[in-house]
Each structure stands twice: as C-alpha cells, then as structure tokens.
C-alpha cells in the first residue's frame, strides 16, 4: 500500500495537469478575438486614411476652382467698361474659366454689378445694379468624384468679385483763352507779381503736358491721394513738383520743364494753396470719388493747374461792389462778386449715384454775384380792409446770381485696346443766367461741382399788422415743405461732348454755346420780380396764412420790383465793362485712366 504522502503528491500532479490542459484548450479562442480586434483597428485606420486622402483631394480641387473663379472675374471686370458692357464681360469670364481648366461638367454663373463700399454701407459691397457697372461676380461650380467611393461625387463651388474703375479727368471754364504769350505773361505776372517773359512755345508745351496725380504726390512727399488733397503748397512749390514729375517721365518738352522752373524761381509769394476742394474754399482739384485713392492714375494739365493755382493764390476773397451798386436812399445793397472764376478740375468716375446726382461734375461761371438787398423803414399800402400803412423795420432779400454759368458732368466712359477708340462722354450745360433767393444763397460762392441752387427759404421780413389778432407775421421766399428757395435758370438743353483718349489731338478742347442773350441782358435781376410774389409765403403762430395775407404779400412784391429794376440799370453796364463772355462753356479733357482689374472679394 502506498503511503499517504505518495497519494497527496499524485493528487497535486493530477490537478496541475488538468489546469494546464484547460489553459491549452482556451488559447485558440483568445487568439481569434485578438485577430478580430486588430482587424477592426486596421479597417478604421484605413477608412480614416482614405477619408483624409479624399479631404485633401477636395481641398486641392476647390483651391483650383477658386483660382479659376478669380481669373474669370478679373477677365470679366477688365472689359466691363468696354462697348460690350455686361454681355462682353460675361462672355470673357466664361471663356477664361474654360481656358483655365474648368471641365465640361462645370458651370460658371456671372453677375455684373457695382462694387461701392460707400454707397452700399451696411450691406454687401457688391450689388447687381448701379451706374456705371464696375464689377463682375463669378461663381464657378463642378462635381468632384470621391476617390474611393465609385460613382459618388461632391458638388464644389467658389466665388470671386473683381472690380475695374475707369477714371476720367477734365477741366471746365466759362471763357476761352487763346494761347498768346503776351496775354498769358501779363495774366501770370499780374497774379503772381512777377515779370515773366515766356514765349508761346513754352506755354504750348505746358498746355500739352500731363501730370499724373500719383507722381505729383510722390514729388511732394505724400503717400496717398487723401494726403495729397489735404496738402497745401505755394505756386513755386507746385511748379517745382510738376517740373520734377515731367522731367522724370521724359514725355514733356524741355521748354515746358524750363518754363516751370522759371515760374518757380520768379514766384516769391508765400500764400499756400490747398490742393483739394473743401466745403468752404476752392482748391486745385475737385475729386468726385468716394475713394480718393482711385484717382492716383488720373492726370491733370500743367497749364490749367498753374493758372488755377495762381488765381487762388492771388486771393479768392470776393470783390465788394457795394459802392458800385448804390441805391441809397431807396435801399442798401451789399454786393460781393467773383469775376472770371478759374477753371475747375474734376477727377472721378462716370455715372450717377442712386439719388441721381452725378459722381463727377464741375461747375463754374464767368461772374458770381451775391446781393443782399435791404429796404429800411418801408411803408406799404395794403388796400381796403387793412390799415392804410404798415411800417416795416427791415426788409431783407438775399440773392445769388451767376452770369454765364456752366456745368459739366461725366456721363460715361469706355475703354478699348486703342486710345483712339476709348472715350469719355461729358454732358455739358452752358447757361445765360442762374439766380436764386434763399437763406443759403451766399454758400453758392464756393460751389464748384453742382448747378446753382438755394435749398432753404429766405426770411424776407417780419411785420406786425394792427387790427389783426395774429400778432407778428413772418414772410419768407421759397417753400417750407419741402424746404427750398426760389430758383430761376435761363439755359438751353445740354449737349454731350465726346473726347477720345489721345492727348494733343483736335478734340482736347471743346466748347458749347448758348443763344445770344437778347432781352436777358436788359433785366438780369428784374426777371426775379415776375415770379417773386408767387414764391412768397406768410405765416403766423406756425400757421400758413398766405391767402389771408395776400394784400401784404402783394405789397411787398410791388415794393421790391422797382428796386430790382433799378439794380439792373447799374448791374448790366458793370458786367459789360468787365468784358464778360457770356454763354460759352469750354471743357478740356485731361485724360482717361482705364481701370486695371483687381480682386476685391
């Protein structure tokens, strides 16, 4: 018999063997589970990798599509200012997209419109309307197939907006000056206090020399158009800067550069001229652009710029004609005048704003007059039913008058591959007479862009009529709803002058004339009397009582009529003595800078 120790040893050996067998029996199942887990991991990694490849594929496909949209928009914008307009721009954009690899299953949507951050503030800067069209929006789309999903595709699209602005510049004057050396020498010497003796050839060289505004800014040491318009220079500094620009460009004659040097040396005046217009004073340039930086490629004529600068430096303060128009003791007349206003230079874009105002315009006149007619202690007879006499302490009538006004507005531009077929269309309206009565009449003395107008009523007088319980009656000239003054214009229909983009040819200077003055010369201010009574309004306690106070209104108009007629007897001969050339507006085209397309969105 085996001992107890042997039995116990055998039992332990048997249990150990069973456990080992059980372990061996479980190993294949565990291996199968591990393989499944690894397979799932490998499949997930493969899916992620393939997805990443497709994402990269779509990214590069969309980037290529964006490049196609950018190039197509730029190509369309480049020709939107041409004769073909939107149709030509759309066709060019589609052809460009195809040429740059857009496949046959791709589509191109082209929208012509206007890019204008100032006019479209608060909304998208691009709108599919406006005048003139200056931008093209392109949306390019195409289906792009997945790399690892056979038969599946994803639609991709890219959009771009490109803008190209044509900038034209011109000057407007209401008198014609011939290029006579003696005449111009005398004028400049009188304005600058110099003793110049330049020949006609020098002035002809200046008349054909064009100065680019960006180059002028560089010569004056400023970095932008906004800074240029705020810059103040003397005539000598301006002449020196223009000579520098023309000398570096090698396009102006040596006589023109020499003439500018002589003018710069002879001019010793220290009066500073502001290069840009302000609301209170005339400057050398009237920029008609929401973004002045777009005028960098525009040009101005050296002779025009010099003459305007000399006249501004000579003094823009009005001439007081009070003693010349003395109507005492009937009335006191305060009169200020600007005679032979210098040419106005305008630089900007064609077309109109949404409210109908032209984007770029210039306004000038041979003579500008501001008159303030005052009657002191006038006695008015009002007829039956009213007191026989009404004492008026002061009757005040502010009048603004322009003789031979002219307005030029940039209506259209068109660019092509040749300068001879590129052009600017400028709407010009010469005038015989413009006159208005209003509270803002005197502000027209500094107007250099829009036709003359008085937009606020003028307070004529306040009177107290006995036996009426309405108290003080206020009488105004003009209307209060809508607010406006009394306006009178004598002018013919406008005409559109067309200027090509070739400098120095026959169409650079063009003039348009009114008819002869005829009877208008015999009653410039007196014409106001005919419509004065109908433009007067009386009010009391905030109520319109014009009908009730009709006798008062009629009496006031009757009192003013002989005064205005008497004023004509003094004013017309004075204008004739000044030698005013009435009714001629001359436009000088200073060049057209055709826009280069640039992506803006």
LUMKOL-201616 format. One record per residue (C-alpha): x, y, z. Coordinates in pm, whole numbers, padded with zeros to 5 digits, always signed. Layout:
<recs>
XYZ ...
</recs>
This chain:
<recs>
+00000+00000+00000 +00112+00348-00089 +00174+00587+00184 -00036+00894+00246 +00243+01121+00118 +00251+00942-00213 -00125+00980-00256 -00111+01351-00184 +00174+01405-00431 -00014+01219-00702 -00326+01429-00645 -00134+01759-00678 +00028+01638-01000 -00311+01545-01143 -00464+01890-01064 -00169+02067-01221 -00204+01863-01536 -00575+01941-01561 -00514+02317-01527 -00250+02308-01798 -00485+02122-02028 -00759+02371-01965 -00522+02656-02047 -00418+02488-02367 -00782+02437-02456 -00862+02820-02422 -00571+02961-02627 -00729+02931-02981 -01043+03123-02877 -00840+03402-02729 -00633+03425-03043 -00944+03453-03260 -01070+03751-03052 -00743+03934-03077 -00735+03897-03453 -01087+04040-03487 -00990+04340-03274 -00680+04403-03478 -00881+04374-03799 -01130+04635-03675 -00845+04869-03587 -00683+04821-03926 -01014+04884-04109 -01076+05203-03905 -00728+05330-03981 -00778+05251-04350 -01112+05436-04360 -00963+05737-04184 -00666+05736-04419 -00886+05711-04727 -01113+05986-04589 -00811+06208-04533 -00700+06143-04889 -01045+06244-05017 -01048+06555-04796 -00713+06657-04938 -00839+06579-05286 -01144+06805-05237 -00930+07078-05082 -00699+07095-05380 -00994+07068-05620 -01167+07361-05450 -00847+07566-05444 -00809+07507-05817 -01175+07605-05863 -01114+07925-05663 -00821+08010-05890 -01049+07961-06190 -01317+08189-06039 -01058+08458-05952 -00910+08465-06301 -01254+08460-06466 -01380+08752-06252 -01067+08957-06329 -01102+08885-06702 -01468+08992-06699 -01403+09309-06500 -01129+09409-06742 -01382+09457-07025 -01695+09562-06836 -01619+09924-06922 -01597+09845-07294 -01866+09887-07558 -01989+09530-07499 -02070+09606-07135 -02208+09319-06926 -02252+09082-07220 -01886+09114-07314 -01780+09075-06950 -01986+08757-06904 -01856+08605-07226 -01496+08687-07137 -01536+08538-06787 -01674+08209-06923 -01407+08179-07192 -01138+08246-06933 -01279+07979-06697 -01273+07721-06976 -00920+07820-07079 -00803+07775-06719 -00916+07416-06694 -01282+07418-06589 -01411+07079-06714 -01712+07035-06936 -01938+06938-06644 -01855+07263-06464 -02075+07574-06466 -01998+07946-06447 -02254+08198-06318 -02163+08559-06398 -02333+08864-06241 -02247+09221-06341 -02290+09488-06079 -02127+09762-05881 -01870+09742-05603 -01902+10054-05388 -01817+10040-05015 -01952+10393-04955 -02288+10362-05130 -02356+10007-05013 -02257+10051-04648 -02441+09817-04414 -02489+09551-04681 -02278+09364-04928 -02043+09599-05106 -02139+09428-05433 -02489+09487-05568 -02626+09375-05902 -02724+09729-06001 -02584+10080-06006 -02439+10313-06266 -02187+10261-06405 -02122+09887-06373 -01768+09837-06247 -01752+09483-06108 -01811+09120-06201 -01907+08838-05965 -01826+08483-06078 -01949+08163-05913 -01775+07854-06057 -01914+07509-05972 -01831+07149-06065 -01898+06795-05933 -01581+06631-05796 -01589+06246-05762 -01474+06068-05447 -01152+05871-05497 -01270+05556-05313 -01648+05571-05350 -01710+05464-05704 -01994+05656-05869 -02021+05915-05588 -01937+06287-05627 -01947+06606-05424 -02052+06946-05567 -01792+07219-05505 -01821+07592-05579 -01606+07904-05545 -01695+08271-05589 -01494+08584-05661 -01564+08955-05726 -01329+09173-05931 -01354+09549-05986 -01215+09778-06254 -01285+10154-06240 -01228+10395-06529 -01118+10738-06403 -01155+11043-06626 -01035+11396-06556 -01134+11723-06717 -01148+12096-06653 -01438+12334-06712 -01415+12705-06778 -01670+12957-06900 -01439+13169-07111 -01199+13090-07395 -00835+13195-07358 -00613+13192-07666 -00255+13076-07627 -00093+13416-07667 +00241+13453-07498 +00186+13821-07423 -00165+13759-07283 -00058+13473-07055 +00257+13651-06945 +00050+13952-06849 -00206+13741-06664 +00051+13539-06470 +00260+13846-06392 -00048+14023-06259 -00149+13723-06047 +00196+13634-05916 +00359+13977-05906 +00638+13859-06136 +00799+13976-06461 +00784+13659-06672 +00855+13677-07043 +00794+13323-07169 +00736+13256-07538 +00430+13092-07695 +00620+12764-07741 +00671+12734-07366 +00302+12782-07299 +00213+12534-07572 +00444+12283-07406 +00268+12338-07073 -00074+12308-07242 +00010+11957-07366 +00195+11834-07055 +00001+11589-06836 +00093+11531-06471 -00015+11205-06309 -00157+11263-05961 +00032+10967-05808 +00359+11112-05943 +00269+11458-05808 +00206+11305-05465 +00549+11138-05474 +00718+11463-05580 +00552+11645-05288 +00647+11369-05043 +00299+11240-04955 +00197+10875-04956 -00169+10879-05063 -00434+11069-05256 -00611+11163-04933 -00292+11325-04805 -00236+11495-05141 -00580+11660-05129 -00505+11792-04780 -00161+11923-04879 -00102+12298-04906 +00170+12433-05134 +00280+12765-05279 +00275+12829-05653 +00654+12794-05654 +00640+12454-05480 +00369+12332-05718 +00566+12441-06025 +00880+12272-05890 +00694+11947-05819 +00539+11943-06167 +00879+12008-06323 +01019+11713-06127 +00738+11483-06245 +00768+11587-06609 +01147+11562-06600 +01135+11204-06469 +00869+11090-06715 +01063+11210-07024 +00736+11285-07207 +00721+11664-07177 +00913+11909-07389 +01225+12070-07249 +01064+12413-07296 +00774+12314-07066 +01008+12196-06791 +01221+12507-06832 +00909+12727-06813 +00802+12563-06487 +01148+12623-06346 +01132+12991-06445 +00787+13030-06288 +00903+12859-05969 +01203+13091-05943 +01006+13407-06022 +00717+13335-05787 +00806+13455-05438 +00456+13454-05287 +00404+13265-04963 +00030+13203-04998 -00043+12833-04950 -00292+12668-05186 -00489+12366-05074 -00479+12102-05346 -00824+11957-05267 -01160+12133-05253 -01329+12188-04917 -01685+12292-04836 -01567+12645-04756 -01294+12711-05013 -01192+12619-05364 -00885+12405-05411 -00687+12296-05712 -00874+11964-05753 -01239+11865-05714 -01222+11486-05676 -01557+11318-05746 -01476+10978-05594 -01598+10804-05280 -01248+10658-05252 -00996+10929-05348 -00718+10669-05378 -00871+10554-05708 -00767+10889-05860 -00397+10803-05839 -00380+10717-06208 -00567+11032-06321 -00383+11323-06480 -00410+11699-06481 -00288+11953-06733 +00014+12153-06620 -00105+12487-06763 -00455+12451-06620 -00315+12362-06278 -00076+12655-06287 -00342+12911-06385 -00586+12789-06121 -00317+12790-05853 -00210+13144-05948 -00567+13276-05929 -00632+13106-05594 -00303+13239-05457 -00389+13586-05580 -00685+13582-05347 -01021+13409-05355 -01193+13670-05141 -01489+13832-05311 -01475+14183-05457 -01703+14422-05268 -01931+14600-05516 -02137+14782-05255 -02026+15129-05365 -02074+15046-05734 -02435+14938-05676 -02551+15228-05461 -02931+15264-05447 -02940+15496-05146 -03173+15626-05011 -03414+15374-05165 -03224+15069-05047 -02895+14944-04914 -02721+14682-05129 -02439+14467-05002 -02277+14302-05304 -01985+14065-05344 -01854+13928-05672 -01606+13683-05814 -01516+13767-06172 -01378+13519-06426 -01362+13221-06196 -01065+12995-06278 -01123+12658-06444 -01249+12379-06219 -01070+12044-06244 -01277+11734-06174 -01145+11378-06144 -01364+11075-06093 -01591+10801-06217 -01875+10826-06466 -02245+10778-06397 -02478+10874-06115 -02541+10786-05752 -02869+10612-05660 -03026+10953-05586 -02950+11077-05938 -02651+11302-05855 -02356+11270-06091 -02049+11108-05940 -01810+11351-06109 -01904+11704-06210 -01764+12056-06231 -01940+12390-06213 -01811+12735-06298 -01932+13080-06402 -01784+13391-06561 -01926+13609-06285 -02066+13516-05945 -02263+13774-05750 -02409+13771-05401 -02651+14055-05333 -02828+14139-05009 -03095+14399-05080 -03226+14579-04770 -03514+14827-04753 -03524+15024-04430 -03849+15175-04289 -04057+15080-04593 -04421+15187-04594 -04671+14953-04754 -05023+15037-04865 -05240+14727-04823 -05571+14850-04964 -05927+14833-04829 -05991+14633-04516 -05638+14685-04385 -05460+14974-04220 -05350+15224-04479 -04986+15196-04384 -04774+14924-04228 -04428+15012-04104 -04164+14751-04194 -03847+14797-03992 -03630+14587-04224 -03688+14402-04549 -03405+14162-04636 -03369+13982-04973 -03053+13765-05021 -02991+13698-05393 -02725+13486-05559 -02668+13535-05932 -02437+13377-06187 -02370+13512-06534 -02260+13260-06798 -02270+12957-06569 -02168+12615-06694 -02187+12261-06557 -02002+11960-06695 -02088+11608-06578 -01904+11286-06658 -02179+11079-06815 -01993+10774-06947 -01652+10622-07018 -01549+10341-07248 -01213+10171-07270 -01075+09959-07552 -00737+09830-07665 -00669+10155-07854 -00668+10507-07713 -00837+10644-08024 -01147+10431-07961 -01151+10483-07584 -01355+10785-07484 -01523+10994-07215 -01873+11131-07269 -01920+11461-07082 -02265+11620-07052 -02218+11999-07074 -02485+12256-06999 -02387+12620-07060 -02613+12890-06927 -02708+13251-06967 -02820+13317-06612 -02877+13131-06287 -03033+13305-05991 -03180+13206-05659 -03315+13360-05340 -03265+13167-05017 -03120+13161-04672 -02817+12974-04808 -02765+13199-05113 -02412+13306-05017 -02290+12944-04992 -02302+12922-05372 -01990+13139-05391 -01779+12833-05301 -01971+12582-05512 -01753+12416-05779 -01939+12095-05859 -02319+12124-05899 -02562+12371-06062 -02661+12675-05860 -02946+12628-05616 -03091+12776-05299 -03230+12497-05085 -03362+12684-04780 -03629+12957-04770 -03517+13315-04713 -03668+13515-04429 -03787+13829-04606 -03934+14023-04313 -04148+14009-04001 -04428+14265-03966 -04694+14349-03713 -05029+14439-03866 -05267+14641-03645 -05626+14517-03604 -05514+14157-03663 -05505+13922-03368 -05241+13701-03527 -04952+13904-03390 -04627+13906-03587 -04647+13779-03945 -04334+13618-04091 -04287+13640-04466 -04046+13404-04643 -03941+13347-05003 -03942+12984-05111 -04124+12683-04975 -04109+12506-04641 -04247+12165-04743 -04020+12056-04899 -03770+12318-04789 -03649+12516-05089 -03562+12866-05201 -03669+13049-05514 -03467+12933-05817 -03454+13070-06171 -03240+12937-06458 -03206+13053-06818 -03018+12788-07014 -03056+12573-07324 -03064+12195-07344 -02744+12018-07253 -02519+11853-07510 -02282+11558-07473 -01923+11612-07586 -01712+11309-07667 -01337+11305-07601 -01105+11027-07710 -00804+10924-07502 -00538+11059-07740 -00362+11356-07584 -00277+11653-07803 -00528+11599-08084 -00808+11827-08203 -01078+11718-07957 -00892+11801-07634 -01069+12139-07611 -01439+12158-07697 -01685+12440-07638 -02061+12471-07643 -02252+12798-07664 -02587+12935-07560 -02801+13151-07786 -02742+13525-07781 -02854+13691-07459 -03112+13910-07629 -03354+14064-07382 -03195+13875-07090 -02920+14136-07068 -03166+14413-07002 -03320+14262-06691 -03096+14012-06517 -03223+14073-06164 -03552+14225-06275 -03665+13883-06400 -03681+13781-06039 -03967+14025-05974 -04202+13842-06213 -04207+13527-06003 -04136+13677-05663 -04496+13725-05545 -04585+13364-05621 -04291+13236-05416 -04372+13436-05101 -04539+13272-04803 -04677+13431-04486 -04716+13252-04154 -04830+13339-03804 -04829+13124-03491 -04690+12843-03706 -04985+12851-03948 -04968+12933-04319 -05181+13246-04376 -05058+13332-04726 -05412+13355-04862 -05528+13575-04574 -05224+13799-04603 -05235+13823-04984 -05250+14207-04980 -04938+14216-04762 -04751+13975-04989 -04853+14170-05298 -04744+14497-05141 -04402+14357-05052 -04352+14228-05410 -04463+14563-05550 -04215+14745-05329 -03925+14524-05435 -03995+14531-05811 -03875+14889-05884 -03572+14831-05660 -03471+14521-05856 -03527+14700-06188 -03310+14989-06068 -03042+14740-05968 -03038+14607-06325 -02965+14955-06461 -02644+14950-06255 -02552+14584-06281 -02572+14521-06658 -02334+14804-06758 -02094+14691-06487 -02085+14339-06631 -02030+14479-06979 -01737+14683-06853 -01587+14366-06706 -01585+14218-07057 -01771+13902-06962 -01802+13647-07242 -02149+13514-07180 -02283+13173-07261 -01969+12974-07353 -01856+12664-07165 -01524+12503-07258 -01422+12155-07147 -01060+12045-07159 -01018+11667-07146 -00722+11576-06925 -00717+11203-06995 -00888+10872-06924 -00723+10614-06699 -00870+10277-06787 -00911+10061-06478 -00695+09760-06406 -00897+09470-06271 -00837+09379-05908 -00996+09118-05685 -01199+09273-05405 -01375+08965-05264 
</recs>
